[in-house]
C-alpha cells in the first residue's frame, strides 16, 4: 500500500483529535472502495459524443440528465484527477478525458467579452439550454458567478496537474474575467466590494440591475443580491483574488456575522463579537452560539456551504486561527444536531436530491445566518433563538420529523471527524438501501427509509475530491493552490483571529 494512503489517513485522525478506532489499512481499503464506486457514477455521467458530464445519472447508471453546467464540468475534471491519483485509471486515460472536456468547453457558446459560461448546456449537442427538457419551461441564459468559479478552480487544477492539457486549460482560464461579477460599492460602508450572483445578457423577469460589466461598455443585468456570507459562494472571491482580478481586501468585506444591532435583527440570532480592522477594512468578527459551541455561520446551515471550498483551499492551515477553529466546530454541531438534538441516529445535512422528489436545501437551521434557514427534515422544523431585545425567541421544537441525510456531507467531514464520518457512512449503508453501483445514492430520509436513488455530479464530485485529498496527501488542494492562490490568497486568510471559544 502506498505511503501516501497511510499518511493521509493518519492525518485525518490527528486533525479530528481522536485516535483511530480502525486500523489505517482497513480505513484505506474502505475509502478506496468508496472511491472506485463513486468514480463509476462519475464516468457514467459522461456523454460519449462530447466527453462532457451530465448533471446527474439514474441510480442504475443508465439514464443521464439532458443538461449540464460549468460546475458539473469542473467537478468531473477534478474527479478525473482523483481517479488517476488513486490508480482507478491511468495517466493516459486521465489526460484524454480532461482533453475532451477542454475541447468541448472551447466549442461552447459563451460570453466572449468575459470568457464566462452560461449556466446550462445540453451535454450531447453543446447548445445553450433555452427550454427545460423535463417540463418545456423556458430557460433564460444566465452567467453564474459560483458556477464559473468552480470551473475556474478545476481549470487551474488541470493546468497544474496534467502536463498534456496544461496549455489548453490555462488558455480557457486566462480569458475568464471575474471582474464582471465584482461590485466595488458592495460594501461601500467599509471601502470594499462584493461579488454578485451573476448576470443575464437580456433583461429578466424580477429584480435585476443594469451593469456595465468589466467596463466594456456593454450592459448586462446583474442580480440584485450580493454574496456577503461566508458560505460556499466564497469560492468566487477566492478565485478572483487568486487570479489577481479583485483586491485581496475584498475578503474582509464579507460578513462573518451581521452586526449585533437591531438594524440586523431579522437575521437568525444575535451574535457576539467586536469590530476589528484588517488591511484598512473594518470587520465585525462575530460568532453564533449553538448548544454550548461558538462558530461563524454559513447562510443556510449546510455542510457544503461550510466545507466545499475547503476541498481545494487549505483554509484550516492558511487560516489556522480562523477557519482552523471554525471547521471542526461546524462539523461537531452537525453531528450534535443529528444524534442528540433531532435524534435521527444519523447526521450530515446539505442540499441534495429530495427523497420525495426534486431537489431541496437541507441543513441545520441554527448554523445559518438566514432566519428561514435550511432545515434538516421533510417537515421543515425550524428554530428561532431570537435576536436579544430586538426579536423575541420562539419555543424550541419538541420533536423533528423525517430527517434527510446526504452522504456527501460525511465525506466533507472526513478531515475533521474521520472515524465518526466513516461510522455514519457504514450505518447508512447497513440500515438503508442507500448504496448502489455508483456508490452512495444522493440522500436518505432516515425515518421513512426513503432513498433518493440518483447520483449528482456536484455531490459525487465533492466525494471524489474529499477522497482524493484523504488518500493522496491533499492532492486536490495542491493542484489548486500552486501559483496565484498561494501567493495572493494565503496571506489574507492568515490575518484574522476568530473567537478563542470556538472549540
VENPE-V572331 format. One record per helix or strand. SS is the DSSP state (a for helix, b for strand). FROM is the first residue (numbers start at 0). LEN is the number of residues. If there is no record, write none. Layout:
ss: {SS;SS}
from: {FROM;FROM}
len: {LEN;LEN}
//
This chain:
ss: {a;a;b;b;b;b;b;a;a;b;b;b;b;b;b;b;a;a;a;b;b;b;b;a;b;b;b;a;a;b;a;b;b;b;b;a;a;a;a;b;b;b;a;b;b;b;b;a;a;b;b;b;b;b;a;a;a}
from: {2;23;45;52;55;63;67;69;90;109;115;120;127;130;137;142;144;162;177;181;191;197;208;212;218;225;228;233;247;254;261;271;280;292;297;302;308;314;322;351;358;361;364;367;374;376;402;406;417;434;438;442;449;453;456;474;483}
len: {14;21;1;1;3;1;1;16;17;2;2;1;1;1;1;2;17;12;4;6;5;3;4;3;4;2;1;9;6;1;3;7;10;3;1;5;3;4;19;2;2;1;3;1;1;1;3;6;14;2;2;3;3;3;15;7;10}
//
